[in-house]
């Protein structure tokens, strides 16, 4: 089997969509010898900020000298982004080897696994093969029935809870919180920045499972200073305080950083040796592609994969607080199954020109439909519709002045395609 054949085989499972449940992933992993039990795990769920928290933790643990695997989703440009060990993506040859390992198991299954289940099993096996000491595993969807939820972690993280995937996780915030809280295991330390009704649901689960927990709120972090591509925070940890500089813009990164440091402290309280120097250096060197990613200057070109109401609201807040510009040129493409009307109403309120477009994803909303929705959102300035993302980006760059800000957002798929075009 070659790489193209391996990817084709994996993509063949895309047609099965999302099938929540743990039976299939348990079966595959049992046949593999339960590789997910061969190393320590930090399990990261929540609505927003999961990826940033995973990257902060990876950097801190790697600088401390540990061998660290990171499994995240979705990928922006290539499948290899999902499987990372010590900061290096998996090779094509290793992907082929993993597919050859799980294919005989999958071929004998009556209940065919989903794409996510197949690659999750591959990730567990890959980290075992690479002999990682710690694996940071990001939840795919929800938590309770997510394929990653067969792990036995040292710490479970629920970043926050907002309205998302309501067709699968429930209409109310309490329903979604219940699904997110499904990753909580008995007597396993928990870190969360959830609030309100979501936190009430999580606390109930904590009582049932006799968990220790760190509740992160706005008192845990304070922004001291910052520029267009850096910020400095005071983090009021449980064990001590930290002055940390990070390279990622965005006011919401304060909460993500605080959650990551709280998770580090939970690990330390669990006997994991992590130095202050590793925390400081790890925080500063952390990067996260496609999330508040500055891709150029004069004009500033900013990519952010905000794809739900909470994320787009946080993005708007950061644009207003952290950036100075003459005009904001918004290039936006959103998937059809998202809260499009609300997202557009929020983000277009800070735009001077809106260019609606679409990603290559089959669920992408038609730009003509998006344009109509922008008008209905009350946007009174210029709106341009471009069927192709590369045309949308080219137009934005052609009309932008050096002191403008070009923002590409609305979906991780839009951002992923944009990165491909721009590189």
C-alpha atoms as one frame of an Amber mdcrd trajectory, in Angstrom:
protein
   0.000   0.000   0.000   1.265   3.502  -0.813   0.335   6.829   0.801  -2.312
   7.733  -1.776  -4.006   4.362  -1.298  -3.866   4.717   2.493  -5.537   8.147
   2.391  -8.133   6.893  -0.071  -8.970   3.999   2.272  -9.332   6.342   5.245
 -11.444   8.826   3.290 -13.797   6.020   2.294 -15.117   6.137   5.854 -16.168
   9.775   5.513 -19.452   8.589   3.995 -20.467   7.109   7.338 -20.464  10.585
   8.885 -20.623  10.860  12.657 -21.728   7.826  14.670 -21.430   8.508  18.371
 -20.589   5.533  20.574 -17.560   3.761  21.991 -18.109   0.165  20.926 -16.238
   0.370  17.619 -13.176   2.227  18.931 -12.983  -0.113  21.935 -13.018  -3.124
  19.607 -10.233  -1.798  17.380  -8.042  -0.755  20.305  -8.551  -4.076  22.092
  -7.322  -5.864  18.947  -4.312  -3.541  18.924  -3.540  -4.369  22.542  -5.039
  -1.154  23.980  -2.138   1.140  23.044  -3.837   4.108  24.739  -3.016   2.518
  28.116   0.747   2.529  27.503   1.408   6.202  28.332   0.028   9.044  30.445
  -2.762  11.138  28.958  -4.134  14.650  29.313  -7.643  14.654  27.839  -8.801
  18.064  26.549 -12.447  18.811  25.781 -14.674  21.885  25.721 -16.212  24.185
  23.131 -13.448  26.688  22.341  -9.754  26.993  23.107  -9.002  23.255  23.078
  -6.363  23.561  20.384  -4.529  26.434  22.063  -4.536  24.658  25.426  -3.134
  21.522  23.763  -0.343  23.537  22.155   0.597  25.316  25.398   0.762  21.972
  27.217   2.799  20.368  24.436   5.395  23.140  24.455   5.767  23.151  28.246
   6.108  19.369  28.536   8.502  19.125  25.571  10.780  21.852  26.914  10.776
  20.035  30.230  12.341  17.073  28.414   9.374  14.736  28.051   8.495  12.855
  24.872   5.037  14.192  23.996   2.371  13.219  21.497  -0.469  15.532  20.464
  -3.658  14.433  18.720  -5.927  17.235  17.470  -8.675  17.767  14.918  -9.613
  18.831  12.366  -6.519  19.360  10.251  -6.137  22.532   8.212  -4.075  21.329
   5.262  -2.923  17.733   5.724  -3.881  14.713   7.812  -0.380  14.597   9.289
  -1.174  17.699  11.385  -3.338  15.513  13.619  -0.481  13.240  14.740   2.483
  15.076  16.257   5.337  13.821  18.436   7.809  16.280  19.945   6.581  18.968
  17.584   7.089  16.893  14.416   4.218  15.714  12.229   3.841  12.068  11.301
   5.430  11.025   8.015   3.565   9.603   5.014   5.425   6.313   5.487   4.250
   6.093   9.103   0.638   6.783   8.088   0.824   3.901   5.590   2.249   1.621
   8.282  -0.567   2.487  10.685  -3.248   1.946   8.050  -1.763  -1.457   7.241
  -1.928  -2.270  10.944  -5.585  -1.382  11.502  -7.042  -2.317   8.100  -7.251
  -6.090   8.791  -9.094  -5.326  12.050 -11.534  -2.929  10.394 -12.139  -5.270
   7.454 -13.539  -7.933   9.774 -15.939  -5.560  11.559 -19.665  -5.742  10.845
 -20.252  -2.285  12.330 -17.974  -0.134  10.176 -16.095   2.576  12.076 -16.183
   6.236  11.163 -13.256   8.198   9.752 -12.622   9.794  13.151 -12.694   6.455
  14.941 -10.179   4.974  12.496  -7.703   7.828  12.825  -8.161   8.002  16.605
  -7.130   4.346  16.842  -4.178   5.165  14.593  -3.161   8.024  16.898  -3.268
   5.815  19.981  -1.117   3.214  18.205   1.280   5.817  16.804   2.011   7.301
  20.218   2.620   3.786  21.549   4.985   2.989  18.668   6.878   6.246  19.271
   7.092   5.503  23.006   5.726   8.846  24.144   5.616   9.537  27.864   2.633
  11.883  27.644  -0.122  12.202  25.046  -2.364  15.249  24.838  -5.627  14.048
  23.326  -8.182  16.551  22.045 -11.853  15.551  22.061 -13.431  15.513  18.614
 -17.135  16.144  19.290 -18.914  16.450  22.624 -17.161  14.090  24.991 -19.322
  11.347  26.454 -19.519   9.290  23.252 -16.477  10.723  21.495 -13.993   8.154
  20.187 -11.234   9.595  22.385 -13.221   8.854  25.531 -11.785   5.395  26.151
  -8.658   6.876  27.725  -7.774   6.905  31.420  -6.165  10.324  31.845  -4.111
  11.967  34.556  -6.123  15.164  34.052  -9.375  15.900  32.249  -9.792  19.419
  30.865 -13.061  21.095  29.843 -12.006  24.498  28.533 -15.462  26.093  28.425
 -18.962  25.317  27.190 -20.972  27.258  24.597 -23.778  26.504  22.143 -22.444
  24.266  19.360 -23.426  21.121  17.437 -26.925  21.467  18.900 -28.260  18.900
  16.451 -26.146  16.256  18.199 -25.324  17.561  21.668 -28.648  19.128  22.650
 -30.413  22.453  22.342 -29.610  23.880  25.785 -26.282  24.786  27.328 -26.984
  22.289  30.123 -27.369  19.477  27.567 -24.078  20.333  25.908 -22.323  20.615
  29.284 -23.598  17.151  30.196 -22.012  15.715  27.048 -18.746  17.590  27.658
 -18.670  16.395  31.273 -18.806  12.835  29.982 -14.998  12.805  29.800 -14.752
  13.114  33.596 -13.501   9.863  35.146 -13.670   8.761  38.779 -11.069  10.453
  41.007  -9.288  12.045  38.025  -8.299  15.713  38.435 -10.372  18.167  36.396
  -9.614  21.661  35.126 -12.332  23.855  33.633 -13.115  27.459  32.789 -16.814
  26.726  32.284 -19.242  29.118  33.931 -22.920  29.584  34.723 -25.337  26.720
  34.115 -22.639  24.689  32.347 -20.435  24.809  35.440 -23.339  23.684  37.610
 -23.724  20.566  35.454 -19.983  19.880  35.599 -19.867  20.326  39.380 -22.639
  17.766  39.775 -20.571  15.284  37.779 -17.510  16.068  39.920 -19.420  15.257
  43.101 -20.623  11.955  41.611 -17.065  10.948  40.682 -15.206  12.293  43.723
 -12.925  14.546  41.643 -10.541  17.268  42.673 -10.936  20.300  40.424  -9.476
  23.673  39.535 -12.064  26.229  38.428 -10.479  28.876  36.212 -12.161  32.280
  36.089 -11.189  35.863  35.253  -9.374  36.211  38.595  -6.797  33.695  37.378
  -5.296  35.940  34.702  -4.597  39.575  33.944  -3.171  41.073  30.780  -0.185
  43.272  31.640   0.871  44.474  28.197   0.927  43.469  24.561   1.538  44.269
  20.921   0.128  43.110  17.615   1.817  39.698  17.848   2.567  39.231  21.569
   0.968  39.516  24.994   2.164  39.395  28.578  -0.033  37.948  31.321   0.039
  37.580  35.062  -1.311  34.108  35.812  -2.495  33.621  39.392  -1.915  29.897
  39.735  -3.025  27.628  42.541   0.585  26.848  43.509   2.220  30.145  42.522
   1.952  33.179  40.227   3.609  33.459  36.809   4.534  36.345  34.524   4.239
  34.837  31.071   4.792  36.230  27.596   3.058  34.548  24.646   3.354  35.009
  20.894  -0.359  34.659  20.127  -2.699  37.671  19.935  -6.300  37.498  21.086
  -7.811  38.549  24.409  -9.291  35.065  24.806  -5.791  33.577  24.971  -5.619
  34.751  28.592  -8.211  32.162  29.556  -6.570  29.480  27.409  -3.193  30.170
  29.000  -4.709  30.105  32.495  -6.384  26.752  31.767  -3.080  25.351  30.488
  -1.179  26.522  33.581  -3.896  25.139  35.868  -3.515  21.815  34.037   0.255
  21.921  34.541  -0.316  22.520  38.253  -2.772  19.605  38.363  -0.039  17.439
  36.828   2.495  18.724  39.365   0.130  17.859  42.202  -0.060  14.399  40.631
   3.704  13.993  40.938   4.782  15.136  37.482   8.029  17.131  37.583   7.730
  20.389  35.599  10.067  23.330  36.202   9.148  27.012  36.306  11.619  27.598
  33.493   9.792  25.084  31.290   6.506  26.844  31.966   7.909  30.278  31.073
   9.784  29.131  27.955   7.025  26.770  26.860   4.344  29.460  27.021   6.478
  31.904  25.048   7.354  29.560  22.191   3.806  28.228  21.676   2.237  28.748
  18.274  -1.103  27.593  16.904  -1.637  27.699  13.162  -4.946  29.013  11.897
  -5.943  30.580  15.207  -5.265  34.330  15.468  -2.413  33.664  13.074  -0.772
  36.727  11.565   0.189  35.760   8.036   1.609  39.051   6.832   2.059  42.767
   7.455   1.368  45.979   5.489  -1.505  45.226   5.464  -1.874  42.882   8.415
  -3.352  39.580   7.237  -5.005  37.673  10.066  -6.368  34.100   9.932  -8.719
  32.787  12.584 -10.841  29.644  12.467 -13.710  30.995  14.608 -16.702  28.840
  13.673 -19.331  29.303  16.374 -21.023  32.180  18.178 -18.717  32.190  21.205
 -15.547  32.052  19.103 -16.669  34.757  16.672 -17.651  36.977  19.627 -14.203
  36.512  21.164 -12.624  37.285  17.792 -14.624  40.511  17.494 -13.553  41.518
  20.996  -9.896  40.895  20.164 -10.131  42.839  16.893 -11.477  45.859  18.772
  -8.985  45.684  21.643  -5.757  44.396  20.113  -5.577  45.839  16.600  -5.320
  49.348  15.154  -6.336  49.726  11.512  -7.886  52.089   8.983 -10.391  49.637
   7.532 -11.284  46.015   8.284 -11.656  43.901   5.162 -13.526  40.725   6.145
 -13.169  37.571   4.040 -15.621  35.038   5.419 -16.765  31.535   4.558 -19.010
  29.529   6.913 -20.336  25.975   6.870 -24.061  25.626   6.192 -24.798  23.847
   9.475 -23.483  26.670  11.683 -25.341  29.568  13.337 -24.701  31.719  10.274
 -27.097  34.597  10.953 -25.825  35.195  14.480 -22.164  34.829  13.481 -22.527
  37.321  10.631 -24.386  39.840  12.769 -21.539  39.752  15.317 -18.478  39.961
  13.074 -19.791  42.246  10.309 -20.437  44.945  12.911 -16.688  45.718  12.933
 -16.130  45.363   9.156 -15.820  48.038   6.484 -15.902  45.664   3.526 -17.302
  42.128   3.526 -16.206  39.552   0.968 -18.282  36.373   1.258 -16.845  33.180
  -0.172 -16.634  29.430   0.461 -14.099  26.765   1.332 -13.663  23.522  -0.568
 -15.660  21.657   2.096 -18.882  20.163   0.751 -20.813  21.695   3.683 -19.704
  25.237   2.818 -22.520  27.763   2.500 -23.069  29.246  -0.946 -21.608  32.793
  -1.141 -24.834  34.080  -2.705 -26.741  32.859   0.347 -24.114  34.364   2.646
 -24.375  37.732   0.879 -28.135  37.758   1.396 -27.675  36.934   5.069 -25.116
  39.743   5.483 -27.676  42.165   4.076 -30.335  40.822   6.434 -27.889  41.303
   9.321 -28.100  45.032   8.618 -24.696  45.574   7.023 -24.863  48.845   5.074
 -21.416  48.976   3.488 -19.946  47.178   0.476 -20.490  43.436   0.091 -18.704
  41.332  -2.536 -19.434  37.659  -3.309 -16.654  35.465  -4.672 -17.297  31.814
  -5.506 -13.630  30.895  -5.109 -11.602  31.643  -2.002  -8.454  32.468  -3.967
 -10.413  35.152  -5.865 -11.753  36.516  -2.566  -8.256  36.772  -1.084  -6.853
  38.307  -4.271  -9.590  40.939  -4.277  -9.056  41.749  -0.604  -5.321  42.236
  -1.176  -5.926  44.356  -4.277  -8.107  46.906  -2.451  -6.306  46.917   0.907
  -4.046  49.781   1.976  -0.959  49.254   4.128  -2.768  50.320   7.307  -5.807
  48.083   6.741  -6.541  44.722   8.362  -7.575  41.727   6.245  -9.358  39.111
   8.351 -10.061  35.631   6.961 -12.429  33.667   9.202 -15.714  31.773   9.629
 -14.448  28.189   9.499 -11.320  26.138  10.081 -11.826  24.810   6.562 -11.814
  28.351   5.162  -8.621  29.102   7.066  -7.016  25.821   5.999  -7.727  26.543
   2.339  -6.469  30.110   2.805  -3.168  28.880   4.233  -2.744  26.625   1.206
  -3.433  29.548  -1.152  -1.157  31.950   0.708   1.775  29.536   0.904
